[in-house]
Structures are given as C-alpha cells and as structure tokens.
Amino acid sequence: MLEIAKSRILIIDDDASVVRSLRQILARDGFTQVASTTNPCMSRELFIEFHPDLVVLDLRMPELDGFGVMEQLTPLLPTEIFLPMLVLTGDGTTEGKRRALAQGAHDFLQKPFDVVEVRLRIRHLLQTRMLHLRLADQNLALEVRVLDRTRQWERAQQEMLQRLAAAGEARDDDTGRHTQRVGHLAGRVARAIGLSPATAGLIQQAAPLHDIGKIGVPDSVLLKPGKLSAEEFEVIKRHTVIGSRILADGECDVVRMAAAIARSHHEKWDGTGYPDRLAGEAIPIEARIVGLVDVFDALTHARPYRSAWPRQKVLEYIASQRGRHFDPAICDAFLADAGRFADETAQPEFVSEASHVAA
C-alpha cells in the first residue's frame, strides 16, 4: 500500500463538495499527492503539469463536459503504459457508459458514491497501473540486457572477422595491416559516393576478407619474388573463387557481402577481369570499391615480388584505368579524396608493374 499511496491522483469535477469529499477519502487512505480542479477547461494544463497516475473525472460539467475533457486528454495518454481514468457519473445508461469507455474510461463510480466502493475501485486501478509500471521496468531492463548482449556479440563477430582476415593475409603481409587499410578506405569511398552509413559500415567490415581465399594458394606461387608464369597466374586467380566458397551461405549481412567482394574484387569495369568477366554495374558495387582501394594499397606498399610504387605514380595509374579497370564514378570519388589518404610506408622509388600486382 505504501507504493500505491505515493500515486498522483487528479480530480476533475465542477462540484467543490465532491472534490472535497474525495480528497478526504484519499487522505484517510494515505494519499498525499492529490491535485484537483473545478474548472474542466484547466484539465489539459493541469494534466501536463501534474503527471497523474489516475484521473477521476466527472461526466456532467458546464462549458466542457467529461467527454470533452477525455477528448483533450486522449492524445496525452501514454499508449504503452496503462494510465487509468475513473469516471464519476449520475447517468447509469448503457449508452453513456459505452461512450465513456470508447473515449478512454476504465471504470465508473455512480453518484452518489459509496465510500468503500470509491476506495476499492481507486486501489484496484492503481494496483493495475503499478503492475504495468513494474512490467515496463522489467521490459526496459531486459531490453538493456539484450542490447548489451547484442553489442557483445557484434564485437565478437567483428573480432572474428578481423582475425579471419588477418589469417588470410598473414602469408604475404607480415604486418596484417593491408586488410585494415583496405577496409578503412573502402568504407570511406562508400560514403564518398553517397552510400548509406549502414551500407558503408558493412563494406568497411566485409572488405578486409577480400583475400581470404589466399589460404588456398601455394606459397610457391603466392610468395614468388619474380614474375608469375601464365600457369602460376591462373593458380593465384583461384583465390577469388576459394574465398567466395569459404564465405558462401553466410547468414549475416557482413559475411554475405564479404563473399561477393571476395569473388568479384578482381573484376574490371570493361569486362576483362576475373573470375566471371563481369562488366560495369553487373559487378557488385562493394566489389568495385574494394577492387580500386585494393590496387591502391597494394601498389603503394611493398610486396615479396616488388617494391612499392611512389604515391603519385599510383594515382596516375588509377586515373588511367578510369572506365577500363575501375568504375568511373568510384574512381572520381577516390581521386578527389586521395590527397587526404595516409601512406606512411610507401617507398620513394618506382618499379615497373609486376604481373601479379594486387592479385
């Protein structure tokens, strides 16, 4: 009863004697937070100011009757939490009660009312409200726990994806930073071309897995210091298919996108890429983005089979491949932002392109 006694009760009745009588009944039951008005036109303002747990409302009042008051209060009533409205009425007709119920009433007190009945009905309605509030608190606590668990799962998922990407890259990039750089740049380019933040975020998470298929390429080919033979190049090209198979049938969006990137990031805008010789917009946009930033990062960083290219030379090469290797719109967006890309480890000398650049 102590918790219920703290409830806030609003009385709206033009009869001052009724208001006084109700206040006395409530005071005897320990209710101290009671507001009232005999002017129904003040109901809305008082409701907003007082934040009641229960409204006791007379139906027959001058200027604005109880139905009018309910019409004003209805938009203010919380839809997710039970806030009871107890109607005082001398009209015992079924039609009047139905109308009141339709407008939001939850219970009735017939005038002249019985003191015991007043106390019982008010307690019953407030107990119901307390139960609703407790349930809402429990639901909120559960939502917070679910959100926390979801965030933990997402962090674990991201960590596993990062570790998987690093495992694929470790064989020809001791630092493992290539995958991180490609992911960062891919997300940045995705945002630059106007993709939604959610899609850009998925691309940034999925892009580091683009070369996971290198796990299936022999070291004799992957780490060969010189130019690849035609047969060796065919072997290394298989990493796209191997990667997409590793990631195939994923249930989450990131893995599904990573599978598409792994398979298609070596396709070219003009249709001369591999493994499917896709062209133009038939290439998934995430693969088009990763294909460009992968080439940029590969050329600006040293590999076992070649030294790094100077940064400006790489940008000139990418510009020359606009509409050939790269999607023109993506190429333009990349070059427009390229001046701000960090490239701390690029070497100053220029070395002619090896046959498996960005393979």
N, C-alpha and C positions, 0 to 999 in steps of 0.2 A: 504493500500500500504506500510505502514511503516514496517509491519511484513515481507512482501514479499521482501522488499528492503534489509532485513538482510540475505536473502538467499545466499548460497555459490554456485557459478557457475564456472564450469570447462570447458574451451575451449580447444579443441584439433584439430589443423589444421596446416598443414605444410606451409601454405601461411601466412607469417607475416603480410601482408597488411589486410587480412581478420580478423586475430586476433585483429589487431589494431582497425579496423572499429567496430568490435563487442564490444570491450572494451569501445569505445567512446559512442556507443548507450546505453550500460548498465550504464555508468557513468551519462549520462543525465537523466536516469530514477532513479537515486539514489542508484544504486547497488555499494557497496564498497568492497565486498568480492568476488573478481574475480581472479581466477588462470588460467594460460594458458601455453601451450607448443606447439612448432612447431615440436617437436620430438615425433612421436607416440610411440616410444619404451619406453618413460618415462611415458606413460599414467597410467599404473598399479601402479607404485610407487607414482605418484602424487595423484591418486585417494585415495589411502590408507592414505596418509599424510593429504590431504585437506578435506576429508569427504564432498563431494559436495551434494547440493540439486538438481542440474541439471547438466547434461553433454551435451555440444554442441560439436558434433563430425562430422568431415569431412569424407566422404567415400573414396575419391581418394587421397591416400598419398603414398609416396615411402617407401620401406623397409617393413612397416606394414600398411596395409590399414585399413579403418574403420571397416570392417568385422572382421579383426584380433584383433583389439582393443576391439570390443564388445565381442569377444570370451574370451579375457583375463579378461574383467571386469565382465562378467556374474556371475562367482562364488562369486564375492564380493558384488553383488547387494542384498539388503535385500528382502527376499521373502514376508515378512509380511507388509512392508511399501512401498508405491509407490515412486520410485525414477526415474524421467523421463529422457529420452535420446532423444535429438533433433538432427536429422541428417541433415547435410549440403550436398547437392548433386547436381551435374550437370547432373546426369543420371536420366532422367524422366521416364524411362521404368518401366512397371508394374513389371517385373521380379526382377529388382533391389530393388524396394520398398518392394516387398513381402519378399525378402531375408533379408532385414534390419529389417522388422517387426518380422520375425521369430527369429532373433537373439537378440531382445530386444528393438528396436527403438519404440518410442511412437508418434513421429511426424516428419515432413520433412520441410526443407526450400530449395527452389530451387535456385541455383546460376544462375545469380547474384540475390541477395535477395533484397526485398523491406524493407526499414527501419521500416515502420509502421507494416508490417507483422511480422518482427522479434520481435518487442516489444509486439504485441498481442499474438503471439504463446508462447513466453517465460513467459509472465504473466499468460496465461491460464494454462500452465503446472505447474508453481509454485503454483498457486491457488489450483490446484488439489492436489498437494503434501501437502500443508498446511492443506487442509481438511482431508487428510489421517492421518496426524500427530495429528490433534486435535481429530479425531476419536480414534486413538491409545491411546492417553492420557485418553480419556473418558473410553475406554475399560479397561485400566490399573486401573483407579480409581474404576471402577465397580468391577473388579476382587479383588481389595484390600478390598472393602466393603463386597463382597461376602465371601472372606476368613475370614474376621473379624467376620461376622455373623455366618459362619460355625464353627469357633472356639468357639464362644459364645454358639452355640447350643451343640457342643461337651462337653463343660464344664458343661452345664446344664444337659445334658444326663448323664454324669459321676456322677454328684452330686445326681441326682435322683436315679441312680443305687446304689450308696453308701447308700443313705437314706433308700432305699427299703431293702438292705441287712441288715442294722442296725436294721430295724424294725423286720425282721425275727429273728435276733439274740438276741434282747433285752430281750426276755423272759427267756433265760437261760445263758446269758452273759451280766451282767450289764455294763461292760466296752464297749462292742461292738467292741473290738479290735480283736477278733478272726477272723472275716471276713476280716479285713485289713491284718492281718498276713498271712492268707491263700492265699489271692490274691497276696501279695508280694512274698511269697515263690513259689507259682505256676508259676508266671512269671519267676522267677529265674531258676527254674528247667526246664521250657520250653526252655529257652535259653541254658542251660547246655547240653541238649540232641540234640541241633542243629536245633531247630525250628526257623523259620524266626523271625526277630524282630517284624514284623507286627502280626504274629500269637501269639507270646509270649505276646505282648501287649494286644491282645484280651482276651487271657486266664487270664491275670492279672486283667483285668476289669470284666470279667464274673465270675471268681472264687468266689468272695465274696457272690454271690447269691446262692451258693450251698445248703444252708439250709433254703431257703425262705419258703419251704413247712412246716417248723415247726410251722408256723402261724396256721395251721390246726390241730395241735396235742394238746390234752387237757393238761392243767397244771398238772393234777394229774399223768399223765404219764411222761411228759417232765421234770418235776421238782421233780420227786420221788427220795428221798435220798438213797434208797436202791436198791437191785437187782430187775430187772423187771421180772414179770412172762412171760410165753410164750405168753399169750394173749396180755399183755402190749407191748411186743417187736414187735408183729405184728402191733400194732397200731402205734408205733413210726416209723416203717419201711415205713409207708404210706407217710411220709414226702417227699420221693423221687418222688412219683407219683403226690402228691399235688403240689410240686414245679414245676415240668415239665408242669403241666396243667396251673399254674399261668403264666408261661413264654411262653406257646405254641403260635405258629403262629406269633412270633415276626418278624418285618420287617427288623430290623438291625442285623448285624452280631453278635454283643455282646449279644443281647437277645437270638438269636438262639443258640449260643454257651452255654449261661447260662442255657438254657432249657435242653440241652444234659448233662451238668455237674450235674444239679440238679437231673436228673433221674438216672444217671449211676455212681455217685461217690462212691457208696457202692457196686458196682460190684467187683468181685475178679478175678484175673488172671486165677485161676483154675476153675472158673465157679460156685463157691459156694456162690456168693454174691446175692444181691437183687437189684431191684425187678424183673429183667428179666433173671437172671442166665446167663448173658453173660460171655464169656471166651476169654482170650487172646486179639488179636487185634480186635475182634468184639466189644470190649469196646472202645468208643471214646477216643482218646489219651488225650484230655483235661480232661476227667473224670478220667483216670488212674493217671494223675499227681495230680489232686485235691484230689483224694482218698488217696494218700500217704501223702501229706502235711497236709491234714485234720486230719489224725490219729496222725501224729507227734505233731501238735499243740494241739489237744485235750488231748493227754496223758501228755504233758509237762505243762499243765495248769489245775488248779483245776476246778472241776465241782460240782454241788449240790450233786451228788451221789458218789463222790470220791475225794480224794486228788490227787495232781499231782504226776506223776512218776519222778524219777531222770532222768536227760537228758541221761546219758549213758545207762541206762536201756531201755529207749525208742529206742535208736539207735540199741541196741542189738535185741530188739523185731522186729524192722523193717527189720534188716538183716535176722532174722529167717524166715520172711514171703516172702523173695525173691522167686519168681516163684510160690508162693502159693496165697497170697493176692495181691502182688504187681508185676507189670511188671518188669522183671529183669533189663532191660536197665535203666528204670527210677529209680529203687532202687539203682543201682550202681552210677548213676549220683548224686543222692541225698546224699548218704553216703559219696561220695568223697568230697562234698562241705559242709557237715554238720558241720564241725569244725568251720565254719565262721558264722553259724546262731546265731542270738541273741536270748537269752532265759532268760530274766531278772527275770521273775516271777515264774519259776519252783521251786517247793518245794523240800527240801532235802530228805524227807522220801519216801520210796517205799510202795505202796499199791497195793494189788492184783487187777488184771483187773476186772472191773465190767462188767456186762452182756451187757451194752449199751455204751461201750467205742466208741467214735467217731460216735455214732448213729446219 
